[in-house]
């Protein structure tokens, strides 16, 4: 169990995971059984679907449950006793994407104002490299990072570069990395590449409103792709 002091410091998705863990420990959700539909769980716990899905990822990392795509979420046959929940798993993936949309949605305005032909060539090279990685069955994460980092540098603001890079690198925290395993594939990456192209087109044409819209849509859609992947047909309710 989580002590009251530690509970106060835990993130929202971890508090939801604590609630679910208690149900498992108490035997309400028995070992080997499938959890109720997502709709029922959100009503039981009084939480949103995105927060619930992040909590499920946290519990899967701990070994309490197993998410079977197309089937449902199952309590492991030998769940832990719940006394030692996982430590720091990182920021909420959905909150990270929302923060990025706010910050990068503004910094891209400066990229439009200060961008040069050399910047546009660099961004196109990032897109081309992403396509090559996808064709070879590899996740193009590093070139994705280079794309967003270059846009940040084009703002001319070193503080923005540090903030945007740090937010991007949170993708490597345990909960985001585990979520990526469920959600990322060639199709999701191809969608991201197309969105990058739209951003580049707007920035190169110094279309401020278009660039803001494309960036915010890209990060919002990325958030949706992450969390919609956790939608086993028998969990949707």
C-alpha positions as CSV (number, residue, x, y, z in Angstrom):
1,X,0.0,0.0,0.0
2,X,1.0,3.6,-0.4
3,X,1.5,5.7,2.7
4,X,-0.5,9.0,3.1
5,X,2.6,11.1,2.8
6,X,3.8,9.4,-0.4
7,X,0.3,9.4,-1.8
8,X,0.2,13.2,-1.6
9,X,3.3,13.3,-3.9
10,X,2.0,10.8,-6.5
11,X,0.8,11.9,-9.9
12,X,-2.9,11.6,-10.8
13,X,-2.4,8.4,-12.9
14,X,-0.4,6.8,-10.1
15,X,-3.2,7.6,-7.6
16,X,-5.7,5.9,-10.0
17,X,-3.3,2.9,-10.2
18,X,-3.2,2.8,-6.4
19,X,-7.0,2.5,-6.4
20,X,-7.0,-0.3,-8.9
21,X,-4.2,-2.0,-7.1
22,X,-6.3,-2.0,-3.9
23,X,-9.2,-3.6,-5.7
24,X,-6.8,-6.4,-6.9
25,X,-5.2,-6.9,-3.4
26,X,-8.7,-7.0,-1.8
27,X,-9.8,-9.6,-4.3
28,X,-12.5,-7.5,-6.0
29,X,-10.6,-8.1,-9.3
30,X,-9.3,-11.7,-8.9
31,X,-6.0,-13.1,-10.3
32,X,-6.5,-14.3,-13.9
33,X,-9.7,-12.4,-14.4
34,X,-10.4,-9.7,-17.0
35,X,-11.0,-6.2,-15.7
36,X,-14.4,-4.6,-16.3
37,X,-14.9,-2.5,-19.4
38,X,-13.2,0.8,-19.6
39,X,-16.5,2.7,-19.3
40,X,-17.3,0.9,-16.1
41,X,-13.9,1.6,-14.6
42,X,-14.0,5.3,-15.4
43,X,-17.4,5.5,-13.6
44,X,-16.3,3.4,-10.7
45,X,-13.2,5.5,-10.1
46,X,-14.6,8.9,-11.3
47,X,-11.7,9.5,-13.7
48,X,-11.2,10.3,-17.4
49,X,-10.3,7.6,-20.0
50,X,-6.8,9.1,-20.7
51,X,-6.0,9.0,-17.0
52,X,-7.3,5.5,-16.6
53,X,-5.3,4.3,-19.6
54,X,-2.1,5.8,-18.1
55,X,-2.9,4.1,-14.8
56,X,-3.2,0.8,-16.6
57,X,0.2,1.2,-18.2
58,X,1.7,1.9,-14.8
59,X,0.1,-1.3,-13.4
60,X,1.4,-3.3,-16.4
61,X,4.9,-1.9,-15.7
62,X,4.6,-3.1,-12.1
63,X,3.4,-6.6,-13.2
64,X,-0.1,-6.3,-11.7
65,X,-1.9,-6.6,-15.0
66,X,-1.4,-7.6,-18.7
67,X,-2.9,-5.6,-21.5
68,X,-3.9,-7.9,-24.4
69,X,-4.8,-6.0,-27.5
70,X,-8.1,-7.1,-29.0
71,X,-9.0,-9.0,-25.9
72,X,-8.9,-6.9,-22.7
73,X,-6.9,-6.2,-19.6
74,X,-6.2,-9.1,-17.2
75,X,-5.1,-9.4,-13.7
76,X,-1.9,-11.4,-13.7
77,X,-2.2,-14.9,-12.3
78,X,0.3,-14.1,-9.6
79,X,-0.1,-10.3,-9.0
80,X,2.2,-8.6,-6.5
81,X,1.1,-7.9,-3.0
82,X,0.7,-4.2,-3.8
83,X,3.1,-3.2,-1.0
84,X,5.9,-1.9,-3.3
85,X,4.3,0.1,-6.2
86,X,6.7,1.2,-8.9
87,X,8.6,4.4,-8.1
88,X,9.0,7.3,-10.4
89,X,7.5,6.5,-13.8
90,X,7.7,10.0,-15.3
91,X,5.2,12.6,-16.2
92,X,1.8,11.9,-17.6
93,X,2.1,11.2,-21.3
94,X,-1.1,13.2,-22.1
95,X,0.1,16.1,-20.0
96,X,3.4,16.1,-21.7
97,X,1.8,16.3,-25.1
98,X,-0.5,19.1,-23.9
99,X,2.5,21.0,-22.6
100,X,4.4,20.5,-25.8
101,X,1.4,21.7,-27.8
102,X,1.2,24.9,-25.8
103,X,5.0,25.7,-25.9
104,X,5.8,24.5,-29.4
105,X,2.6,26.0,-30.7
106,X,4.0,29.4,-29.7
107,X,7.7,28.9,-30.5
108,X,6.9,27.9,-34.1
109,X,5.7,31.5,-34.6
110,X,9.3,32.6,-34.0
111,X,10.5,29.8,-36.3
112,X,8.3,31.2,-39.0
113,X,9.8,34.7,-38.5
114,X,13.5,33.7,-38.3
115,X,13.7,30.6,-40.5
116,X,16.3,30.4,-43.3
117,X,16.7,28.2,-46.4
118,X,19.3,26.2,-44.6
119,X,16.8,25.5,-41.8
120,X,14.2,24.3,-44.3
121,X,16.7,22.0,-45.9
122,X,17.7,20.5,-42.5
123,X,14.0,19.9,-41.6
124,X,13.4,18.2,-45.0
125,X,16.4,16.0,-44.3
126,X,14.9,15.0,-41.0
127,X,11.7,14.1,-42.7
128,X,13.5,12.1,-45.4
129,X,15.5,10.3,-42.7
130,X,12.3,9.4,-40.8
131,X,10.9,7.9,-44.0
132,X,14.0,5.8,-44.6
133,X,13.9,4.5,-41.0
134,X,10.2,3.6,-41.3
135,X,11.0,1.8,-44.6
136,X,13.6,-0.2,-42.8
137,X,11.3,-1.1,-40.0
138,X,13.0,1.1,-37.5
139,X,11.4,3.8,-35.2
140,X,12.6,7.2,-36.5
141,X,12.7,8.7,-33.0
142,X,16.1,10.4,-33.3
143,X,15.2,12.2,-36.5
144,X,11.8,13.2,-35.0
145,X,13.8,14.7,-32.1
146,X,16.1,16.6,-34.5
147,X,13.1,18.0,-36.4
148,X,11.5,19.5,-33.2
149,X,14.8,20.6,-31.8
150,X,15.7,22.5,-35.0
151,X,12.3,24.2,-35.0
152,X,13.0,25.3,-31.4
153,X,16.5,26.6,-32.4
154,X,14.9,28.6,-35.2
155,X,13.1,30.6,-32.5
156,X,16.4,32.1,-31.5
157,X,15.6,31.5,-27.8
158,X,18.0,29.2,-26.0
159,X,15.6,28.8,-23.0
160,X,12.9,27.5,-25.4
161,X,15.4,25.0,-26.9
162,X,16.2,23.6,-23.5
163,X,12.5,23.3,-22.5
164,X,11.3,21.8,-25.7
165,X,14.2,19.3,-25.8
166,X,13.6,18.3,-22.2
167,X,9.9,17.8,-22.8
168,X,10.7,15.7,-25.9
169,X,13.2,13.6,-24.0
170,X,10.5,12.7,-21.5
171,X,9.4,10.1,-24.1
172,X,12.2,8.0,-22.6
173,X,10.6,7.9,-19.2
174,X,9.2,4.5,-18.1
175,X,5.5,5.2,-18.6
176,X,5.9,7.0,-22.0
177,X,8.4,4.4,-23.3
178,X,6.1,1.5,-22.3
179,X,3.1,3.3,-23.9
180,X,5.1,3.7,-27.1
181,X,5.5,-0.1,-27.3
182,X,1.8,-0.5,-27.4
183,X,1.1,2.4,-29.8
184,X,3.9,3.0,-32.2
185,X,4.1,1.3,-35.6
186,X,4.8,2.1,-39.2
187,X,1.3,3.5,-39.8
188,X,1.5,5.9,-36.7
189,X,4.9,7.0,-37.7
190,X,3.8,7.6,-41.3
191,X,1.0,9.8,-40.0
192,X,3.6,11.8,-37.9
193,X,5.8,12.3,-41.0
194,X,2.9,13.7,-43.0
195,X,2.2,16.1,-40.1
196,X,5.8,17.1,-40.1
197,X,5.6,17.9,-43.8
198,X,2.6,20.1,-43.2
199,X,4.5,22.0,-40.4
200,X,7.5,22.5,-42.7
201,X,5.3,23.7,-45.5
202,X,3.7,26.3,-43.3
203,X,7.0,27.4,-41.7
204,X,8.8,27.7,-45.1
205,X,5.9,29.9,-46.3
206,X,6.0,32.0,-43.2
207,X,2.4,31.1,-42.6
208,X,2.2,31.8,-38.8
209,X,-1.4,30.7,-38.2
210,X,-1.0,27.7,-40.4
211,X,2.2,26.7,-38.6
212,X,0.6,27.0,-35.2
213,X,-2.4,25.0,-36.3
214,X,-0.3,22.2,-37.9
215,X,2.0,22.0,-34.8
216,X,-0.9,21.9,-32.3
217,X,-2.8,19.3,-34.4
218,X,0.3,17.2,-34.8
219,X,0.9,17.0,-31.0
220,X,-2.8,16.5,-30.2
221,X,-3.0,13.7,-32.8
222,X,0.2,12.2,-31.3
223,X,-1.4,12.2,-27.9
224,X,-4.5,10.5,-29.3
225,X,-2.4,7.9,-31.1
226,X,-0.6,7.1,-27.9
227,X,-3.8,6.6,-25.8
228,X,-6.2,5.2,-28.4
229,X,-3.8,2.3,-28.9
230,X,-4.9,1.2,-25.4
231,X,-8.4,0.3,-26.6
232,X,-8.8,-3.4,-26.5
233,X,-12.2,-4.1,-28.1
234,X,-13.5,-5.7,-24.9
235,X,-12.3,-2.8,-22.8
236,X,-14.1,0.0,-24.7
237,X,-17.4,-0.7,-23.1
